[in-house]
Amino acid sequence: MISGAQVRAARALLGWTAKELAQKANVGVSTVQRIENAAGPPNAYGSNLASIQSALEAAGIEFTNGDAPGIRMRGKRAAQVR
């Protein structure tokens, strides 16, 4: 499961507002904000979290998990951002 911090970081890396992410994921802005502000596991429907993750992944974000959860840009998109 992705964390609120990962969603915040991914959105920042892409330069998206919460509203833009909400539109791309087809969820409400308040849903994005609630997930991003969660101190622990996000309090959201699994389908909403999956929609947000899919929208970010479609934009080139790769979620890393394990001992050091984080994000990174993948593929050609990463070269364009640098």
Buried (B, 14 or more C-beta within 10 A) or exposed (E): EBBBBBBBBBBEBBEBEBEBBBBBBEBEBEBBBBBBEBEEEBEBEEEBBBBBBEBBBEBBBBBEEEEEBBBEBEEEEBEEEE
